[in-house]
Amino acid sequence: MHQARTTCPYCGVGCGVLAHVDGNRLTDVEGDGDHPANYGRLCVKGSALAETLGDHGRLTRPRVDGVEVDWDIALDTVAERLQTTRAAHGNPSVAAYLSGQLLTEDYYVANKLFKGFLGTPHLDTNSRLCMASAVAAYKRSLGADAVPCSYEDLEEAELVVLVGSNLAWNHPVLYQRLRTAKTRNPLMRVVVIDPRVTDSCEIADLYLGLRPGSDARLFNGLLAWMADKGKLDRVFLEKHTQGLDEALAAARVDDIRIEAIAADCDVDPERLETFFYWFASQLHVVTLYSQGINQSSSGTDKCNAIINCHLAGGKIGLPGAGPFSITGQPNAMGGREVGGLANQLAAHMDYHTPGAIDRVARFWTTASLVPTLPEGPGHKAVELFEAIERGEVQALWVMATNPAVSLPDANRVRAALAKCPLVIVSECMADTDLLPYADIVLPASSWSEKDGTVTNSERRISRQRGLLPPPGEARHDWWIISEVARRLGYGEAFAYDHPQQIFAEHARLSGFENDGERVFDISVLCELDREGYDALAPIQWPVTTASPRGTARLFEDGRFATPDGLARLIAVRPTGPAQALSEARPLRLNTGRVRDQWHTMTRTGRAPRLMNHRAEPFIEVAPEDAKAHGLGDQQLARLTGADGEYRGRVRVSKGQRRGEVFVPMHWTDRYSGMARMGSLLAAHVDPVSGQPESKHGAVALEPLAVGWEATLLVAGDLDDDFDGRDEGAYWARIPLTHCRRWQLAGGEPSSAGGGVETAPRDWLAWVQEWLPAAPTLWCDDPASGRLRAAGIEDGRLRWWLMVAPPAELPGLAWLDERFAEAQLGSDMRRRLLAGCDAGEADRGPLVCSCHQVGQRAIVEAIHAGDRSVEALGARLACGTQCGSCIPEIKSLIEDSAEEEGAHARSEQKPETVQVA
């Protein structure tokens, strides 16, 4: 047994992880107390990493045209078909679509092959979906894709503004750092600007629930207000910026009175002016923004509107100050460092950078090979799949991402993939939505096997270390790409046998002919040998001879990365969402992550406890909208949008604005039917960044009429024997520890209502047809259509069925454990239909995933006198590990206090009034 340091593969916080390794098994993980990103903290996803590992469900052998082959055949076929495509249709007919899940070394080799030697500009990445607008705005204003801040700035700020970021759920460890800092500094203020009341509001001193899409109008208004109130930093502006007059003129095209701005943003005027005053009056202000800003058809302008306000107030290049774009993926920044976006070359050089094409070509030239770089940028993500649809791109290599789910207009993307003559997929999991479209499947290594580096949101490079051997014949992505390059005749340029060689080359390129005009420079690190690379400690770029230990904060000298050293204020004209509401689709759709899941759940879906917090796809609806549409909490409903529909369970939320709905981004065809949010979104993109508008869909909402609902638990070894995907109007597949849960619904409701099917199904006959074990125990109520049954075979529980709304479910932990027993005793058999042990209370909805604490236990403890987060943590352990559930716990404390207050008021006797 030994411990090894590595980095979490989830969000852009980039937490350090201590992995406990026993031979070829990773047994447990904990936070790395020495890593400066997290100092020992891990969120629930990170703490469950060990539970996501194992060979089950992994791709272990290459496949060509549906047939398993050895690596030589697979690699020969990839090279041959790519070469044939180029010969027939030209270099631009081949393309690659990469991922922020790749390591920097994988990214570098892929970019070098496609742009440098295949000569195609069409290499883009799923970072286009999350960070492209932030990147474009930084480059327009500061001159480089260079985040100026560090995490420490959040702790040193006097005011922190969270806009378009549910930090509590999407970057939980960073949220806990901010929460702790606010506790230590009572003078710190936090403002949350978001259409939804999220868990991040728990620490907010001020909340602005603005109209979706009105962010640029708000920050333009702030800029004008600062100018009118004499709050501009004129000295900083004159010495270090240009463009103020144009930016102010653009802001003043609209009515800049507080009342007018508040009306356009649909916020309270007094609250808005309070925010303006706080921002203008403090020097140490950090504005932290994320997908709520970026994922817009005008996302770049929104980012620049924020940056404008920081430049206007001189709130940048200082401790506790700056516009801070928080990255979504673990290595979105590392991918951009090497040129992973279609408009980039490499090492933060773009096609339009003077001399860059020649410089990169000379750097990649070998003794016998001269690269042929494209002359201009390639297709960005949405454009790329449109080009595939038109037939311009004939071959696509996808690595470590799932565009069949994540892109907007997702059904059209699937049609394009089906049409593409050659689709190559490098993937680690055996069951994703993309694989049916693949002609060639290449099994790739995954976290705990991959060896290389990642860069987090604060420019900190960390090692992600290879701790375990890949399963079967899975290989590292850099190795796969290099082997294909060798077969194409480019072996001399791809003669790597270890990721350290790739990293050293990447570091050399960052400093090649770089006299300080490019901020990204890690050239000092090119001297690391393999031992030094293996021991590399987390470090923030730039890393140069002048700053060999890294650089925490950028632009402290007031000189920016533009040709003249001056930052640009950008003239921004606010525009609304491109996806217009209509009578047919009157509701505004918002999409995003949930607390315990990540992307399309290929990894988090393997840890059953991560499925407990939000087990099914859902639609978050305001109470007024739920009532208007005849919907109750937990009822099934459907959304129809641009290109398809979405089915999920209603969650009525007071934090949701009227006229708007929210759905999660995670569910795929592997886990539910018709729950892909991408099918609801039209493919509108920002004209500068190419980032899709994923936060502003237009949808219609209606109940999903069904005659029955059922919950079926199936033993894990029978999971392949039963497939509920064709059962009825709705299904969701939910992994538990010892079994699989299927949530099913269908049939036609009776005209009399009550949820009884017009032609009731013979459930016992259905079970005998679909499951191997005959019903052993059952009880039913034909009048209500309810039934409970169980199948036992050779003393083991094989399945359990309840036909009734899921609100009637017992807590499933007890039933799940029964599937692990080799022999069920008579006492257990008697309790099977009840679904719980004698006298056991249902724990209610899960709140704390780390310690599996349910809502009922927390509420009971509150009523017993534990009326603080600390007291509840001492009694139940909830909120004591990652802290992600603390906002929900505080909400339960507040709800309980309100209920007790209302009860006390109802029992007060009216005062006796004496009449003279």
C-alpha positions, 0 to 999 in steps of 0.5 A: 500500500502506498500513497500517490499525489494526483489531480481530480479529473472533474471541474476546473478547480483542479483539486489535488488528490491523495490516492491510496494504491494497493498493487493494481487497485486504488482503494481510496482517495482523500484531498491533498492537504499540500495542494494550493488549489484545495488544501485537502478539501474534496467535493463529493464527486472527488471523494467518490473517485475510487468508486468509479474505477474498475474494468467493468463497462470499459472498452478493452479492445479496438474495433473496426467496422464492429469487429474486434481487432488487434492494435496493428490492424486498427492503427493501420486502418485509421492511417489508411482511411485518413490518407485515402480521404485526404487524397480524394477530398483534400486536407480540410476534409479531415477533422478532430473534435477533442475534449477538456478531459484530455491531458495537455500532452494528449492535446499537444500531439493531436494538435501537432498531427492535425494542424501541423502534418495533416494540414487541416485547420479543423481541430476544435474541442468541447471547450468551445461549449464552455470557455470560448466566450471568456477566452475571446473577451480576454484576448480582445481586452487584455491581449491574451487568454490569460486569467489575471487572478488566483484563488487567493484573490477570492479570499483577499477581496472586499467584494466578490460578485458571482454572476452566471455561476452556481459556484456551490454546485459547479465548483464546490471546493472553491465555494467552500474556500470563499465561504470560509474567507467570508466567515473569517472576514465579516466585512467581505460582501458577496453579491449573487447575480443569477436568474435562479436562486441557487445554493450559492445564495447561502452566503450572499449579502445581496441577490439580483435575480435578473432576467436571463440574457440581460447581463450586458445591460446591467454591466453597461449600466454599472459602467455609466453609473461609475462615470456619472458618480465620479467613480472611475479611476482616471489615472489608471485609465489614462496610463493603462487603457484605451477605448473608454469613450467608445465603451461609455458611448455604447453604454449610453445608447440605452437609458442609463437611469437606475429605474430603466436598467432595473426594468430591463433586467427585471430587478429591484431598483434599490438593490441594483443601485446598492450593487452599483455603489458597492462595486464602485466604492471598493477597490478589491473586487473580484467578479467571478463568472462562468457558463451563465455569462459564456453560453450566450449568443452574445457571451463575448460581449457580456464578458467584455462588459464585466472586464470594462467595469474592472478596467474603469475602476482600476480593479485588476492586477491587485490582490483581491481584484480582477475579472475571474472566468472560472473554467468548467473542465479540468484541462480546458485551459491546458487544451488552449495552451497547446492550440486546441481551439480551431482558431489557434495554432499552438502555445497561445499563437493564433493564425493572425499573430504576426509570423506565427504560422512560419514560427510554428512550422519551423519549430515542428520541422525535423531533419526530413519533415517540413509541416504544412500548416493551414493558412487560416482558422478552421471550423468551430464546434457547431460549424464543424458538424454543419460542415460534416452535414454538408459533406465538406468534412469526410472524416472525424476523429473524436476523443474523450467527448460525446457530441451526440449529447452535449451539442445543441440541435443534438438530433441534427448532430446525430444525423451528421455523424450517421452521414459521415463516411469515417468516424473514429472514436477514442473512448474509455467507456463501452456504452456511450451515445456516440459509439453507435456512430463510430466506424473505428473504436479505439480503447483509451486510458482513463483517470488513474491510468493517464499520465501527464499534466492539466491546468486549472482555472488559475493557470496552475499546472498540476500532474495527473499521475498514472497509478494503475495499468489500463485495462485490457488493451486500452492505450494512452491517447498520445500513444495512439496518435503518435502511432497513427502519425508514424504510419502516415510517414511522420514518425520522426516528428512523433518519436515519443516514448513518454509524456515527459518528452511531449511536455518538454517540447510543449514548454520549449515551444512556449518560449520559442522566439518569445521575447515577452510578447506572449504571456504563456511561457513555461520554457523553464520547465523544458529542462525537467528530466523524467524524474523532475517531471514526475516530481513536478509540484503545482505551479502557475504560469508564466514560469520563466527565468524571471519567475521560476516559481510561477506567477500568481497574479498577472498585469500587476505592473499595469502593462497588458499583452496588447501590442502597445501594452494598453488594455482595451475597453470594448464598446458593447451593445446589449442584445437579447437571446437569439432563441425567441419565445413564441406562443408555441414555445413561451418558456425560457429554458436554462440548462446546467449541472447538478451537484453530484454529477459530471457531464454525461455521467460516464464516470459519475454514473458508476458511483451509485451514491452520486445518483441519490441526490438527483436520481432522475432527469427533472424539470425545475418549474416556478410554483405559478407555472406549475399551477398554470400547467396543471403540474404538481411536484414530482409529476412527469412532464415534457418539454418541447423545443427546437429539435426534440423533446425532453421528459423528466420529473417536475421539481417545483421550486420557489427559486425559479423565476416565473416563465422560466424552467431549468433542466440538467445537462447530464442525462443521456440515452444510457440513463433515460429516454428523451432526457437530452437537453441538447435536443431542446436547443437551437444551434445559435452561436456567439459571432465572435467566439462560436460558443453555443447559446445553451442558457436561453432556449425556448420551450413549451411545457405540458404534463406527460399523461400516463396511466401507471408508474412503476419502480423495478429493482433488478439484480446487478447480474440480470442488468443485461437481461432486462432492458426497460427502454421500450417500456412505456412513455418514460424510463430512467435507469439508476445504478444502486450498489447491488442492483439496478433501479428502473423507473418506468411510466406509461399507459393511457390514463382513464378519463376519470383520472386517478392514474389508473390505466384504461386497460390495466396491464397484467403485471405478473404476466409481464414479469414472467415474460421479461424476468427470469425468476417467477413472482414469489411474493405479491399483493395487489389492489386492482381498484387502484392499479397498485401492486408490489411483487418480488422474485426469489430464486434459490433463496436470492432476491432477483427482482422487486416491483412496485406499481405506484407513484414513486412518492410511495417508495420506501427508502431503497437502501434496505432493499438494495442490501437484500440483493447482496444476500446469498440466502434470504431468511424468513424474516427478510422475506416477510418484509420484502413487499414492505421494502423496509425493516420493521419499524424503520423510517424512510430517510426521505430525499438524500441531502448529504451524499458523502455520509448518505444523510436524508432529509427526514433525519435532518428535519427530525434533528432540527425539531430535537433542537439541533438548529445550526449546521454545526450541531447537525454535523455533530449529530449526523455528520452531514455537511462535515466532509465536502460541504456541498450540502450545507446550503440545503441544510441551512434551507431546511433549518430556515424552513423549519423556523418558518413552520414553527413561527407560522404554527405559533402565530396560528395558536395565538389567542386574539386579544380581548378588547373591552368596549366602554 
